């Protein structure tokens, strides 16, 4: 026999169940309800069919076999022990004309010792139709006491089985009168009963399908009832995530979903209160810094004027006093830079910083920044002329001054500045030749007032330079990243779009929505925007933990 190869099984996660398992909760609920209903309906229908089948077949079988047994007792037992064929035929026809409608086959021996066969219908039921196992059971000799008596002292045994021939089920029974006498077989068609059982199976199948449809509808209704509050909760959570902290859910009922809505409302109220408190504290802190910076500007202006006079007269002062005067002058400038940086940070935090866009040649802008701070001998510039971009030149100057100044201060010369185009973006890289940035410092290099040492040692910078540079990059829609070069030294990469007008329009629209007037005004230049005096901001970064290099290599530009 040739075996049929098995079809490879489909994995659970690769068939149609994948869609059911990973789609909406509503579909999964309907599927589970339908599966449970189908299982229950199929089980109930199977049990009902099996019970009805056994009852129908047993009733038909008992009636037919009972009638056949009585006919054997009444007709065959009265025949002579050696009947003729005519006697067997008449007895078979008489037995078959009963109410059960079965065919009869009688087998005996005539006086000559030959086997005689009598049938109720010629060629309709022959000995070949009787299974060999049934004939063997009937012909097997048995003691008389093991059989049943018909009242005349002759014993009998009755055997039966069900068989299918040509798709039609049959009941075949056989018995033999003990003590000598003919052997009888009966054949009854069970086709009417099979048709009745098929009709029952169809009815149960239709009932199962209706139960499945009803379960699906019920599951849909239940899913709608359950998922409506869940959907409302999802919408409320999204609104909460969008910053609408006054979002609340309507609580109805006392079930678990109502408890969930109450919990959500409590959490939302607590979050709204905490955010309001934090916003108030942040606004108060921002206002304090802004007010302090503005209040310090007036006395600082006077102090700066006095220190400038003292600086001009430094050559005529007592040598014992000159170092103190120089210290006052340098500290006054440092304090002035710190105040200016604090005001710039306050503008970024308040969202009032604006872009004043202009078409800028990047190579010329970098050259101007380097030349204004007398860094030409310490910086190598690799930038082609003609690369233009629409951006805020003052803020670009602040970024460049901070990055190049930090590289010179903490990494040493020569500092290499390169410019390249990548699609619609510009990439400006500033690399020094120092020892690099410690790995534990890299994540915090743009943090405000961050110091690599826990003791916060005194330095010339304010600790705000790189933070301001990053904010200026963000307002252009760009980014600054810091890393260590495999060849040694630190690399700061400044990436920004060549056209910042779209970013400026979006920022203006956002600020108008938040209640800030939509007017692009030029703000006061931060330190380092132009002139040699801007070197304060350029050197006020947080590239800590590195030594100061030498400036001596002549720039290419």
Buried (B, 14 or more C-beta within 10 A) or exposed (E): EEEEEEEEEEEEEEEEEEEBEEEEEBBBBBBBBBBEBBEBBBEBBEEBBEEBBEEBBEEBBEEBBEBBBEBBBEBBBEBEEBBBBEBBBBBBBBBBEBEBEBBBBBBBBBEEEEEBBBBBEEEEBBEEBBEEEBBEBBEEEEEEEEBBEBEEEBBBBBBBBEBEEEEEBBBBBBBBBBBEBBBBBBBBBBEEBBEBBEEBBEEBBEBBEEBBEBBBEBBBEBBEEBBEBBEBBEEBBEBBEEEEBEBBBEBEEEEEBBEBBEEBBEEBEEEBEEEEEEEEEEEEEBEEBBEBBEEBBEEBEEBBEEBEEBBEEBEEBEEEEBEEBBEBBEEBBBBBBBBBBBBBBBBBBBEEBBBBBEEBBBBBBBBBBBBBBEBBEBBBBEBEEEBBBBBBBBBBBBBBBBBBBBBBBBBBBBBBBBBEEEEEBBBBBBBBBBBBBEEEBBEEBBBBEBBBEEEEEEBEBBBBBBBBBBBBBBBBBBEBBBBBEEEEBBBBBBBBBBBBEEBBEEBBEEBEEEEBEEEEEEBEBBBBBBEEBBBBBBBBBBBBBBEEBEBEBEBEB
